[in-house]
Amino acid sequence: SPGSSTPVHGAKTPRTPGMMPAFRGKSLSPPYSTTGARTPTPVTGRSPTPTSGAALTRRSPPSQGPPSVEDVVSQARRCLRDVEKQHGSKSKQAIHLATELALQLEEIVPGTEEAGQLLRRALKDSIEMYGNDHLNTLMTVNNLAVYLDNIGEKREALRLYHWARDGRIKQLGPTHPYTLDSIYNLASFLLSDNQLAEAKAAFIEARNGCVECFGWNHHGTLDCLERMVDILKAEGNLTEAVEVCKDLLARSTEIHPKDHPQNLKTSVTLASLLAECGRMSEAEEAHLKSIEKHENALGFNDPSTQELTYGLVEYYTQNDKTHEAEKLLREKIYQCEQLYGTTATVVLGYLEDLAISLWNSGQLEESESLFCRVLLSRRRALGVEHEDTLRSMSNLAVLLERSDRMEEALKLYQQVQAGTSKVFGLVHPKTLESTLALGVCLAEAGRSNEAEAVMQGLYSELEAQSFSPDHEWVLLCIDKLGELAKLRDDLPRAEEMFRHSFQARLTQKDCQDAELANSAYNLAVCLAQQGQDAEAEACFRKAVEAYTRAFGPEDPYTLDAIFNLAVALEDQDERAEAEKLYKAAADGRARTFGDVLQTFGKLNKHS
């Protein structure tokens, strides 16, 4: 019978995904994840070929300082008008000045209509004066190609890139600097357009030309090597990408100072590639060397240095290397305290991450002490409503809640919710998160009426702000409201909430299996307890399928769903299938926990 034969999973049957508040450290992304993924190095921008000859400028009096960009452009416009009057609009001088003005406009705001008109005019007049293959014409072709590329006219840009490259090869040879500039521009365009094979061939051509013209240790050669790394990675040829990246780093170190940006960026790229290859010990070593390079070049408190450090801590944490994570954080805390003092921003950031790491490894007393230290320092330095202070307050509240110190946690959650509402507004993600955390804590503390008022208020605000019915924040509110309704035995209201959540997640394109399973399970239990066993059976089957995909066939949640499906079948006199499922649940629990008492009791009913 419903309510008696349907077992309750724990004290609260519903499973609301993502409801447990999480500790939050620095919002910095690791350079590589556990899978080795990294953000691709952006393609170097293609710069227009500079025109020959000095631009016509007027010297400003020393007391006025350097002219503004707007003044330079206005002066260039005046010079162009003067030359057109004196020599004609199609003269060599006018073509030259039209190109100069276009390039100056591009430096201020790329892609302006005026710059495009000037470059098209310069090209048309150059063809009439010099012909298609003259160097002055080819220079204008290259500049117009870059302009068209930047504004998205890709097909025409590609035609002009080929024109400029072929013309310069014919006029200057394959290794002239201007020719190499055109080859590089074409290769970069092909790479950005994901034409990898063609881009690879063009970069190899540019690299070989740079080697012949300038040698291996030249910035042009190194730029080509850097792009080759990107192409090899995109092709999945990671082993060769690592070797080219090592070569790039060695050559860059030879010609650049240690703190040169290319050295630093390449060191990060190498660590990422090694991680993606699965060569994790080498990746860790390369990552540590990259951190050291950044510390020496930019300082321990530079954002790039911190990002790398947090990234390695994240990697250690995700791979169960908590000892290494704690060791690294303690080392950085000590070094930064010596350099910047015990309350420096960088020190407090590392302390907060150490507190999270200590909590995860079960060192609760030291974790709480560090959270309190960080919160106190930030309150004094930044005030109670600063974003960092609110984050520290939230972290301490999470620790207290997980330690069952609900009243202390609630006081902090209330302060965080009030602070985020004031600082960010009612519908900012940080405010929504803090309101949700407050509602959850109130529910866990047994203050259901207050929890429901908070969650209902949040739900109403989301509706007023026109959040879609399947938005994740809306679904989280609905899940919690369903749980609270079930706690006060309002099963029709709970069913309404859980059904909304389940149906929304069924239609979500990016819904995670665990979220779908939770919604299906919650609705199934609610239906079963109202005697709607046939529909409950369908939802339990959906929950079993989704939990199996998410966690595997012998995860506790999967086994619970199997057991409850058996109960729903038994209540419909489907005894044969029910018995098979009871046995599957019993065997799974026996293998996983050695616990067969609950399921064995059910099996006895069929003896």
TORKOL-289164 format. One line per field, with one value per residue (C-alpha): residue in three letters; x, y, z. Coordinates in pm, 1 decimal, always signed. Layout:
BEGIN
residuo <- ala, ...
u <- X, ...
v <- Y, ...
w <- Z, ...
END
This chain:
BEGIN
residuo <- ser, pro, gly, ser, ser, thr, pro, val, his, gly, ala, lys, thr, pro, arg, thr, pro, gly, met, met, pro, ala, phe, arg, gly, lys, ser, leu, ser, pro, pro, tyr, ser, thr, thr, gly, ala, arg, thr, pro, thr, pro, val, thr, gly, arg, ser, pro, thr, pro, thr, ser, gly, ala, ala, leu, thr, arg, arg, ser, pro, pro, ser, gln, gly, pro, pro, ser, val, glu, asp, val, val, ser, gln, ala, arg, arg, cys, leu, arg, asp, val, glu, lys, gln, his, gly, ser, lys, ser, lys, gln, ala, ile, his, leu, ala, thr, glu, leu, ala, leu, gln, leu, glu, glu, ile, val, pro, gly, thr, glu, glu, ala, gly, gln, leu, leu, arg, arg, ala, leu, lys, asp, ser, ile, glu, met, tyr, gly, asn, asp, his, leu, asn, thr, leu, met, thr, val, asn, asn, leu, ala, val, tyr, leu, asp, asn, ile, gly, glu, lys, arg, glu, ala, leu, arg, leu, tyr, his, trp, ala, arg, asp, gly, arg, ile, lys, gln, leu, gly, pro, thr, his, pro, tyr, thr, leu, asp, ser, ile, tyr, asn, leu, ala, ser, phe, leu, leu, ser, asp, asn, gln, leu, ala, glu, ala, lys, ala, ala, phe, ile, glu, ala, arg, asn, gly, cys, val, glu, cys, phe, gly, trp, asn, his, his, gly, thr, leu, asp, cys, leu, glu, arg, met, val, asp, ile, leu, lys, ala, glu, gly, asn, leu, thr, glu, ala, val, glu, val, cys, lys, asp, leu, leu, ala, arg, ser, thr, glu, ile, his, pro, lys, asp, his, pro, gln, asn, leu, lys, thr, ser, val, thr, leu, ala, ser, leu, leu, ala, glu, cys, gly, arg, met, ser, glu, ala, glu, glu, ala, his, leu, lys, ser, ile, glu, lys, his, glu, asn, ala, leu, gly, phe, asn, asp, pro, ser, thr, gln, glu, leu, thr, tyr, gly, leu, val, glu, tyr, tyr, thr, gln, asn, asp, lys, thr, his, glu, ala, glu, lys, leu, leu, arg, glu, lys, ile, tyr, gln, cys, glu, gln, leu, tyr, gly, thr, thr, ala, thr, val, val, leu, gly, tyr, leu, glu, asp, leu, ala, ile, ser, leu, trp, asn, ser, gly, gln, leu, glu, glu, ser, glu, ser, leu, phe, cys, arg, val, leu, leu, ser, arg, arg, arg, ala, leu, gly, val, glu, his, glu, asp, thr, leu, arg, ser, met, ser, asn, leu, ala, val, leu, leu, glu, arg, ser, asp, arg, met, glu, glu, ala, leu, lys, leu, tyr, gln, gln, val, gln, ala, gly, thr, ser, lys, val, phe, gly, leu, val, his, pro, lys, thr, leu, glu, ser, thr, leu, ala, leu, gly, val, cys, leu, ala, glu, ala, gly, arg, ser, asn, glu, ala, glu, ala, val, met, gln, gly, leu, tyr, ser, glu, leu, glu, ala, gln, ser, phe, ser, pro, asp, his, glu, trp, val, leu, leu, cys, ile, asp, lys, leu, gly, glu, leu, ala, lys, leu, arg, asp, asp, leu, pro, arg, ala, glu, glu, met, phe, arg, his, ser, phe, gln, ala, arg, leu, thr, gln, lys, asp, cys, gln, asp, ala, glu, leu, ala, asn, ser, ala, tyr, asn, leu, ala, val, cys, leu, ala, gln, gln, gly, gln, asp, ala, glu, ala, glu, ala, cys, phe, arg, lys, ala, val, glu, ala, tyr, thr, arg, ala, phe, gly, pro, glu, asp, pro, tyr, thr, leu, asp, ala, ile, phe, asn, leu, ala, val, ala, leu, glu, asp, gln, asp, glu, arg, ala, glu, ala, glu, lys, leu, tyr, lys, ala, ala, ala, asp, gly, arg, ala, arg, thr, phe, gly, asp, val, leu, gln, thr, phe, gly, lys, leu, asn, lys, his, ser
u <- +0.0, +124.2, +313.2, +388.1, +529.1, +722.2, +1041.5, +1168.3, +1526.6, +1677.9, +1501.6, +1402.7, +1311.5, +1350.8, +1690.8, +1750.0, +2058.9, +2318.3, +2150.1, +2449.8, +2637.9, +2993.2, +3308.1, +3425.3, +3785.0, +3937.6, +3750.7, +4053.1, +4065.3, +4335.7, +4563.5, +4473.8, +4204.6, +4221.0, +4164.0, +4435.6, +4194.9, +4313.5, +4204.7, +4357.5, +4620.8, +4453.2, +4577.7, +4808.3, +4637.0, +4734.7, +4876.7, +4851.5, +5176.9, +5300.8, +5323.4, +5664.3, +5772.9, +5716.8, +5371.7, +5318.3, +5289.2, +5313.2, +5534.4, +5338.5, +5484.9, +5659.4, +5430.2, +5124.6, +5252.7, +5198.3, +4893.9, +4586.8, +4483.6, +4187.8, +4421.2, +4647.1, +4350.2, +4215.7, +4559.7, +4580.3, +4242.0, +4362.1, +4684.3, +4487.1, +4257.6, +4557.1, +4738.0, +4421.9, +4389.8, +4757.0, +4824.4, +4482.7, +4279.8, +4442.8, +4803.0, +5071.7, +5073.6, +4693.6, +4701.5, +4972.3, +4790.6, +4453.5, +4616.2, +4784.9, +4454.0, +4276.5, +4539.7, +4514.8, +4136.8, +4177.8, +4400.1, +4125.8, +3817.2, +3868.4, +3626.5, +3495.6, +3316.6, +3545.6, +3858.6, +3706.8, +3617.7, +3969.8, +4136.9, +3908.2, +3973.8, +4350.0, +4340.2, +4137.1, +4369.2, +4682.1, +4565.4, +4501.9, +4838.8, +5070.1, +4891.7, +4787.2, +5133.6, +5313.6, +5448.1, +5249.8, +4930.9, +5014.9, +5071.6, +4722.1, +4578.1, +4729.1, +4591.4, +4242.8, +4250.9, +4317.3, +4036.8, +3785.9, +3896.4, +3832.0, +3480.2, +3382.3, +3395.1, +3594.0, +3560.4, +3684.4, +3957.3, +4082.1, +4096.8, +4303.6, +4537.9, +4614.1, +4659.9, +4907.6, +5104.1, +5124.1, +5213.7, +5491.8, +5636.8, +5649.2, +5796.2, +6019.3, +6078.2, +5954.9, +6181.2, +6152.4, +6016.3, +5710.5, +5639.7, +5669.8, +5430.9, +5170.7, +5224.0, +5184.7, +4867.3, +4718.5, +4815.4, +4661.2, +4338.6, +4322.2, +4381.6, +4110.6, +3877.8, +3964.3, +4123.0, +4392.8, +4567.8, +4600.3, +4703.8, +4968.7, +5121.4, +5123.8, +5285.0, +5550.6, +5619.3, +5638.4, +5860.6, +6102.1, +6119.7, +6184.2, +6459.2, +6629.0, +6583.7, +6635.1, +6749.0, +6582.9, +6609.9, +6398.4, +6056.2, +5901.7, +6022.8, +5902.8, +5559.0, +5528.8, +5635.6, +5373.8, +5100.0, +5226.6, +5172.3, +4809.5, +4755.6, +4916.1, +4701.5, +4385.2, +4480.0, +4522.8, +4894.8, +4985.3, +5320.6, +5459.7, +5293.7, +5487.5, +5817.1, +5755.6, +5651.1, +5971.2, +6174.0, +5980.8, +6044.1, +6417.1, +6462.3, +6245.9, +6454.7, +6772.1, +6663.5, +6431.5, +6482.2, +6352.2, +6049.7, +5945.5, +5570.7, +5635.2, +5854.0, +5586.9, +5300.0, +5491.9, +5577.5, +5205.9, +5126.6, +5385.3, +5239.1, +4892.3, +5003.6, +5187.9, +4876.7, +4658.8, +4900.3, +4855.5, +5218.4, +5111.3, +5440.8, +5608.8, +5309.0, +5332.9, +5704.8, +5647.3, +5364.3, +5583.2, +5857.5, +5601.5, +5487.8, +5849.0, +5904.6, +5596.0, +5699.8, +6043.5, +5914.8, +5591.0, +5592.0, +5412.9, +5105.2, +5055.1, +4715.9, +4883.8, +5108.1, +4813.2, +4606.3, +4877.3, +4910.5, +4536.2, +4525.6, +4782.9, +4603.3, +4280.8, +4454.3, +4599.4, +4258.8, +4071.9, +4329.1, +4324.6, +4666.4, +4556.2, +4898.5, +5061.1, +4788.8, +4834.0, +5213.7, +5203.5, +4957.6, +5154.3, +5472.6, +5310.0, +5150.6, +5488.0, +5663.8, +5391.9, +5374.9, +5748.5, +5711.6, +5377.0, +5267.4, +5018.9, +4705.8, +4795.1, +4526.4, +4732.6, +4797.7, +4429.6, +4337.5, +4581.2, +4470.8, +4110.1, +4200.6, +4408.5, +4108.1, +3894.8, +4162.6, +4195.0, +3818.4, +3813.8, +4087.2, +3907.2, +4124.6, +3822.1, +3968.6, +4249.9, +4011.7, +3770.4, +4057.7, +4180.3, +3829.6, +3785.0, +4125.1, +4049.4, +3703.4, +3833.9, +4111.2, +3875.9, +3619.0, +3882.8, +4043.8, +3749.0, +3432.1, +3143.4, +2981.7, +3283.5, +3252.7, +3556.4, +3427.3, +3088.6, +3257.6, +3459.9, +3143.6, +2969.0, +3257.5, +3251.8, +2873.4, +2913.1, +3164.9, +2936.4, +2634.7, +2822.8, +2933.2, +2563.0, +2608.5, +2293.4, +2219.5, +2570.7, +2552.8, +2211.7, +2334.0, +2611.8, +2387.4, +2143.9, +2426.3, +2553.1, +2206.1, +2147.2, +2492.4, +2468.3, +2117.1, +2245.4, +2568.1, +2460.0, +2081.3, +1807.2, +1858.4, +2236.9, +2371.0, +2556.6, +2235.6, +2037.5, +2302.1, +2304.6, +1922.4, +1910.6, +2175.3, +1978.3, +1658.9, +1836.2, +1994.5, +1660.0, +1507.3, +1793.6, +1752.8, +1387.4, +1253.7, +1039.1, +797.2, +1079.5, +1256.3, +942.8, +890.1, +1247.1, +1221.5, +877.0, +1001.5, +1296.8, +1071.3, +834.0, +1125.4, +1255.3, +910.0, +881.8, +1218.3, +1091.8, +1329.0, +1225.5, +1041.0, +1332.5, +1603.3, +1827.2, +1760.9, +1384.0, +1417.9, +1629.9, +1361.8, +1087.6, +1278.6, +1322.3, +960.5, +851.1, +1065.1, +925.3, +566.4, +633.8, +770.6, +438.7, +248.2, +106.7, +155.8, -52.6, +159.2, +479.7, +367.5, +299.6, +650.5, +829.8, +631.4, +729.9, +1094.1, +1086.0, +913.9, +1144.9, +1454.9, +1322.0, +1319.5, +1650.4, +1916.3, +2205.9, +2041.0, +2278.9, +2173.8, +2202.4, +1964.1, +1712.6, +1737.0, +1677.4, +1369.1, +1229.4, +1292.7, +1133.3, +819.4, +802.7, +813.3, +547.8, +321.6, +371.5, +277.5, -49.8, -127.0, -45.6, +171.3, +159.0, +295.4, +535.0, +669.6, +746.3, +927.5, +1126.2, +1235.8, +1351.9, +1539.3, +1711.3, +1821.7, +1954.4, +2126.9, +2293.6, +2426.6, +2540.6, +2689.7, +2688.7, +2463.0, +2572.4, +2574.7, +2356.3, +2118.5, +2079.7, +2013.7, +1756.1, +1575.0, +1577.5, +1438.3, +1159.9, +1076.6, +1035.5, +797.5, +589.0, +569.0, +478.5, +193.1, +62.2, +96.4, +384.3, +553.2, +791.4, +970.0, +952.7, +1132.2, +1409.2, +1458.1, +1454.3, +1726.1, +1928.3, +1905.3, +1997.5, +2296.0, +2416.0, +2395.3, +2569.1, +2858.3, +2878.9, +2796.8, +2742.4, +2392.0, +2105.2, +1860.0, +1607.4, +1586.2, +1596.5, +1287.8, +1103.4, +1219.9, +1072.8, +724.8, +759.8, +878.4
v <- +0.0, +350.1, +510.0, +181.8, -43.2, +239.4, +290.0, +638.4, +705.3, +850.8, +1118.0, +1308.2, +1114.4, +1390.8, +1448.6, +1805.0, +1831.9, +2087.4, +2186.4, +2142.2, +2473.4, +2446.7, +2606.2, +2874.3, +2969.5, +3203.6, +3235.2, +3150.1, +2881.4, +2614.1, +2610.4, +2245.7, +2024.7, +1659.4, +1580.4, +1816.4, +2052.6, +2406.5, +2721.9, +2732.2, +2995.2, +3272.2, +3334.4, +3629.3, +3925.9, +3999.6, +4348.8, +4544.4, +4596.2, +4949.4, +5189.0, +5308.9, +5661.9, +5881.1, +6012.7, +6386.3, +6525.7, +6863.7, +6906.6, +7020.1, +7273.8, +7094.7, +7253.3, +7090.2, +6734.3, +6467.0, +6509.7, +6298.5, +6018.5, +6226.0, +6515.6, +6287.1, +6155.0, +6506.7, +6614.2, +6314.3, +6406.1, +6765.7, +6642.7, +6412.8, +6698.1, +6926.8, +6666.5, +6592.9, +6962.1, +6992.8, +6661.8, +6508.8, +6238.7, +5957.0, +6070.0, +5856.6, +6092.2, +6068.8, +5687.1, +5681.5, +5921.7, +5746.4, +5423.5, +5596.9, +5750.5, +5413.1, +5245.1, +5521.5, +5482.0, +5105.8, +5161.2, +5366.4, +5159.4, +4852.4, +4792.1, +5144.0, +5213.2, +5509.7, +5291.7, +5038.6, +5306.7, +5450.6, +5110.6, +5012.6, +5349.3, +5308.3, +4961.7, +5076.0, +5371.3, +5158.9, +4907.7, +5189.0, +5352.3, +5052.1, +4735.1, +4421.9, +4289.5, +4609.4, +4607.7, +4917.8, +4748.5, +4428.2, +4626.9, +4774.3, +4429.4, +4293.9, +4582.4, +4547.9, +4171.7, +4228.5, +4483.2, +4251.4, +3962.1, +4169.0, +4268.8, +3913.5, +3927.7, +3605.1, +3493.8, +3821.4, +3842.7, +3495.6, +3592.2, +3900.6, +3706.8, +3468.5, +3763.5, +3934.6, +3614.1, +3504.1, +3853.6, +3899.5, +3555.5, +3655.9, +4001.2, +3943.5, +3571.0, +3324.2, +3437.1, +3815.1, +3961.6, +4109.9, +3773.1, +3596.5, +3851.9, +3761.5, +3387.0, +3422.4, +3628.2, +3367.4, +3085.6, +3266.5, +3319.4, +2950.1, +2850.4, +3082.2, +2934.3, +2581.9, +2480.3, +2294.0, +2108.7, +2420.0, +2629.9, +2376.0, +2377.1, +2759.1, +2788.5, +2535.0, +2745.5, +3061.5, +2891.8, +2759.1, +3100.8, +3268.8, +3018.5, +3089.9, +3465.5, +3527.4, +3201.2, +2979.6, +3221.4, +3500.2, +3614.4, +3539.9, +3179.3, +3144.2, +3281.5, +3010.9, +2743.5, +2868.6, +2837.6, +2489.8, +2384.4, +2496.9, +2309.1, +1987.4, +2002.8, +2060.3, +1759.4, +1545.5, +1498.4, +1574.8, +1397.4, +1608.7, +1919.5, +1860.5, +1831.0, +2145.4, +2330.1, +2222.0, +2345.1, +2673.0, +2723.2, +2649.2, +2889.8, +3159.4, +3137.8, +3185.0, +3510.4, +3664.8, +3767.6, +3518.7, +3734.1, +3773.7, +3706.2, +3440.7, +3240.9, +3252.8, +3164.7, +2879.5, +2730.1, +2713.7, +2564.6, +2291.3, +2193.0, +2178.7, +1963.6, +1719.4, +1684.5, +1625.4, +1353.9, +1184.2, +1243.7, +1375.5, +1359.2, +1561.8, +1796.6, +1859.9, +1931.4, +2165.7, +2338.4, +2395.5, +2538.6, +2766.1, +2891.5, +2963.7, +3152.6, +3364.7, +3431.6, +3548.0, +3753.7, +3900.9, +3843.8, +3605.5, +3827.1, +3871.5, +3735.1, +3510.9, +3358.4, +3301.3, +3150.2, +2894.3, +2809.2, +2768.8, +2559.3, +2314.8, +2299.7, +2220.9, +1946.1, +1794.4, +1808.8, +1644.3, +1364.9, +1285.7, +1440.8, +1638.4, +1619.3, +1781.4, +2047.9, +2135.7, +2136.5, +2373.0, +2610.1, +2620.1, +2693.0, +2980.7, +3118.5, +3128.2, +3289.5, +3553.0, +3632.6, +3703.7, +3932.5, +4104.4, +4049.8, +3818.9, +4004.4, +4060.3, +3974.9, +3696.3, +3542.1, +3542.8, +3383.7, +3097.2, +3059.3, +3022.5, +2752.6, +2575.7, +2583.3, +2417.7, +2155.9, +2082.4, +2041.0, +1795.3, +1590.6, +1588.1, +1840.6, +2033.5, +2224.6, +2388.4, +2446.9, +2640.8, +2837.4, +2946.0, +3038.0, +3255.0, +3418.4, +3506.1, +3638.8, +3856.2, +4001.4, +4078.3, +4236.8, +4471.7, +4553.5, +4549.4, +4588.7, +4349.7, +4406.9, +4347.7, +4055.0, +3876.4, +3921.5, +3779.8, +3480.6, +3416.0, +3445.1, +3195.9, +2949.0, +2959.6, +2913.2, +2602.7, +2457.3, +2525.2, +2377.1, +2060.0, +2038.2, +2050.8, +2390.0, +2516.7, +2826.8, +2964.5, +2882.3, +3047.5, +3376.3, +3386.5, +3280.1, +3559.1, +3813.7, +3684.5, +3695.7, +4050.1, +4159.4, +4008.9, +4150.8, +4498.0, +4479.1, +4284.8, +4313.9, +4056.9, +3849.1, +3843.2, +3483.2, +3545.5, +3667.7, +3374.2, +3135.0, +3290.6, +3293.1, +2929.3, +2837.2, +3019.1, +2835.4, +2498.3, +2565.3, +2671.3, +2346.1, +2138.8, +2316.3, +2210.9, +2561.7, +2452.9, +2745.2, +2998.5, +2790.3, +2773.5, +3149.4, +3212.9, +2967.8, +3089.3, +3447.8, +3352.1, +3160.7, +3457.4, +3693.8, +3466.3, +3457.3, +3837.0, +3868.3, +3642.0, +3352.7, +3063.8, +2769.5, +2536.3, +2773.6, +2594.6, +2844.1, +2801.2, +2422.8, +2432.3, +2640.6, +2407.8, +2100.7, +2248.8, +2368.1, +2015.6, +1870.5, +2114.8, +2041.3, +1670.4, +1726.1, +1879.9, +1596.8, +1819.0, +1548.6, +1712.2, +2028.5, +1821.9, +1625.7, +1950.5, +2078.9, +1751.9, +1699.0, +2047.6, +1970.5, +1628.9, +1743.1, +2044.2, +1829.5, +1577.4, +1851.0, +2017.1, +1957.0, +1972.3, +1810.2, +1593.3, +1233.9, +1277.9, +1575.0, +1390.3, +1086.0, +1293.7, +1457.4, +1123.8, +959.8, +1242.5, +1237.8, +857.6, +845.3, +1115.1, +929.5, +596.0, +744.1, +860.0, +515.7, +608.2, +300.1, +268.4, +617.4, +576.0, +261.0, +452.0, +725.7, +473.5, +303.8, +640.0, +702.6, +362.3, +426.6, +775.5, +680.0, +386.0, +616.9, +874.5, +657.1, +294.3, -5.0, -57.3, +298.6, +341.2, +573.6, +323.0, +38.7, +245.6, +322.0, -47.9, -141.5, +117.8, +5.3, -346.5, -212.0, -33.0, -354.8, -559.7, -320.2, -390.0, -770.5, -789.4, -1033.1, -1210.8, -896.1, -749.5, -1052.4, -1024.9, -659.5, -725.8, -984.4, -745.6, -476.4, -723.6, -860.9, -511.5, -394.3, -710.0, -651.7, -282.2, -263.2, -614.7, -488.5, -716.8, -680.4, -444.6, -619.5, -968.0, -880.6, -805.6, -1125.3, -1330.9, -1212.5, -1421.4, -1739.0
w <- +0.0, -72.6, +210.7, +382.2, +111.5, -57.6, +142.1, +206.0, +100.5, +415.1, +616.8, +304.4, -5.6, -264.5, -415.6, -519.3, -744.5, -647.8, -323.8, -94.8, -91.8, -213.3, -81.9, -319.1, -375.8, -629.5, -958.7, -1167.9, -1436.4, -1435.8, -1740.5, -1786.5, -1643.6, -1551.0, -1917.6, -2027.9, -2198.5, -2243.0, -2413.6, -2762.0, -2818.2, -3018.5, -3369.5, -3387.8, -3547.6, -3905.2, -3928.0, -4249.4, -4431.4, -4351.1, -4639.2, -4740.3, -4668.0, -4366.1, -4287.7, -4317.7, -3966.4, -3803.3, -3504.2, -3196.9, -2956.9, -2667.4, -2409.4, -2567.3, -2542.0, -2809.6, -3035.9, -2965.9, -3197.4, -3315.9, -3396.6, -3600.3, -3798.9, -3858.5, -3972.9, -4209.0, -4358.1, -4415.7, -4576.5, -4808.4, -4914.8, -4973.8, -5185.4, -5387.1, -5469.5, -5560.6, -5739.6, -5807.1, -5631.6, -5833.2, -5785.8, -5619.8, -5323.3, -5282.3, -5299.9, -5035.4, -4801.5, -4847.5, -4731.6, -4436.0, -4327.0, -4353.8, -4134.5, -3874.2, -3866.7, -3822.5, -3520.2, -3351.4, -3441.3, -3662.9, -3945.7, -4008.9, -4335.8, -4406.2, -4382.4, -4621.0, -4874.2, -4859.0, -4906.0, -5194.9, -5358.3, -5307.8, -5464.8, -5765.9, -5828.6, -5776.4, -6037.4, -6285.0, -6216.6, -6161.6, -6272.9, -6083.5, -5992.4, -5895.1, -5538.5, -5443.6, -5567.1, -5380.6, -5061.2, -5092.8, -5173.3, -4850.5, -4642.9, -4790.2, -4732.9, -4361.5, -4343.1, -4514.1, -4295.0, -3982.9, -4090.2, -4187.4, -4567.8, -4571.3, -4930.2, -5075.2, -4810.2, -4905.9, -5273.4, -5188.9, -4955.1, -5243.6, -5479.5, -5245.8, -5180.9, -5545.2, -5664.9, -5409.9, -5481.6, -5849.8, -5788.4, -5484.5, -5453.4, -5187.4, -4902.7, -4919.0, -4589.3, -4765.8, -4930.0, -4598.0, -4447.9, -4711.7, -4668.3, -4290.6, -4333.1, -4565.0, -4328.2, -4030.9, -4224.3, -4314.4, -3952.6, -3822.7, -4088.6, -3963.8, -4293.9, -4105.6, -4388.0, -4601.2, -4300.3, -4201.5, -4550.3, -4555.5, -4211.5, -4307.8, -4619.4, -4404.6, -4146.6, -4405.6, -4567.9, -4231.8, -4152.1, -4486.3, -4457.9, -4084.9, -3924.2, -3664.8, -3375.6, -3520.0, -3400.3, -3742.2, -3727.7, -3370.3, -3460.1, -3725.6, -3476.0, -3229.8, -3490.8, -3583.1, -3222.0, -3246.1, -3573.1, -3447.8, -3135.3, -3340.7, -3557.5, -3245.2, -3312.4, -2952.4, -2943.4, -3228.3, -3079.2, -2756.0, -2942.4, -3148.1, -2831.8, -2654.5, -2952.1, -2948.1, -2575.4, -2609.8, -2902.7, -2743.8, -2425.9, -2633.9, -2797.7, -2538.8, -2176.4, -1921.2, -1845.6, -2210.0, -2260.1, -2526.4, -2287.8, -2019.0, -2253.2, -2415.9, -2077.0, -1994.4, -2335.1, -2285.0, -1947.4, -2100.1, -2393.2, -2169.5, -1955.3, -2259.3, -2372.7, -2036.0, -1940.9, -1603.5, -1413.3, -1689.3, -1698.3, -1322.5, -1351.3, -1646.5, -1460.1, -1154.3, -1376.8, -1541.8, -1200.8, -1109.0, -1435.9, -1370.8, -1011.3, -1119.4, -1411.2, -1277.6, -903.2, -668.6, -652.1, -1026.1, -1144.9, -1403.1, -1138.1, -906.6, -1187.7, -1257.4, -888.5, -839.5, -1155.8, -1021.4, -685.7, -871.9, -1065.9, -748.4, -578.7, -865.9, -880.4, -505.3, -447.0, -143.6, +19.7, -283.0, -296.1, +71.1, +41.2, -256.6, -87.0, +239.4, +46.1, -144.5, +172.2, +347.8, +50.9, +2.1, +374.6, +369.7, +68.9, +123.8, +484.0, +652.3, +539.2, +173.9, -79.4, -235.4, +107.9, +201.2, -132.3, -79.7, +284.0, +169.7, -79.9, +185.6, +420.8, +152.2, +89.3, +461.0, +494.5, +205.4, +373.0, +708.5, +894.1, +1016.3, +1310.1, +1111.8, +822.0, +1043.2, +1197.0, +852.3, +731.2, +1042.4, +993.3, +631.5, +716.4, +998.3, +780.0, +494.7, +720.6, +857.1, +524.2, +283.8, +490.1, +543.0, +202.5, -19.1, -259.3, -113.4, +241.1, +144.7, -16.7, +300.3, +507.5, +279.5, +303.4, +682.4, +676.2, +458.4, +703.9, +1001.2, +822.0, +730.8, +1094.3, +1203.5, +1369.3, +1203.1, +1407.8, +1357.3, +988.1, +952.7, +1095.4, +837.7, +550.0, +640.0, +637.6, +305.0, +150.5, +273.6, +155.0, -192.2, -239.3, -156.5, -354.2, -664.4, -680.8, -633.2, -948.9, -970.4, -970.4, -643.5, -478.2, -615.3, -485.9, -139.6, -120.8, -224.1, +34.0, +304.4, +213.0, +215.1, +554.2, +701.3, +576.2, +716.4, +1048.5, +1061.5, +1003.7, +710.7, +709.7, +691.6, +428.1, +215.1, +246.0, +126.6, -163.5, -267.6, -262.1, -479.6, -718.6, -748.9, -817.2, -1092.3, -1252.3, -1227.2, -1403.5, -1685.7, -1621.4, -1845.0, -1680.2, -1755.7, -1627.4, -1379.0, -1098.9, -1147.7, -1136.9, -822.8, -650.9, -769.8, -649.0, -303.8, -285.4, -378.8, -102.3, +151.7, +42.2, +84.0, +432.0, +538.2, +364.6, +90.8, -173.1, -451.2, -423.7, -411.0, -717.9, -906.3, -831.1, -906.7, -1228.1, -1349.0, -1274.7, -1440.1, -1758.3, -1791.5, -1758.1, -2008.6, -2272.7, -2176.2, -2439.9, -2195.9, -1893.4, -1692.6, -1629.1, -1252.4, -1257.6, -1473.8, -1247.2, -933.1, -1084.3, -1204.1, -867.3, -668.7, -883.8, -872.2, -491.4, -466.9, -710.7, -535.4, -200.5, -358.2, -502.4, -863.5, -910.0, -1290.3, -1350.1, -1057.1, -1225.0, -1546.9, -1352.7, -1146.4, -1470.6, -1604.2, -1277.6, -1294.3, -1653.4, -1578.8, -1251.3, -1427.5, -1699.9, -1444.2, -1168.2, -1275.3, -1199.2, -837.5, -711.0, -396.8, -581.7, -866.7, -623.6, -432.9, -757.8, -853.5, -511.5, -534.2, -887.8, -748.7, -482.7, -747.2, -952.3, -645.1, -565.1, -918.8, -867.7, -1115.0, -880.0, -1118.9, -1234.2, -884.5, -741.2, -1000.6, -913.9, -538.2, -593.0, -813.7, -545.7, -270.4, -463.4, -548.3, -189.0, -70.5, -309.3, -231.3, +141.7, +273.8, +358.3, +253.2, +542.6, +385.4, +49.4, +205.6, +406.4, +84.8, -83.4, +204.1, +101.6, -216.1, -38.9
END
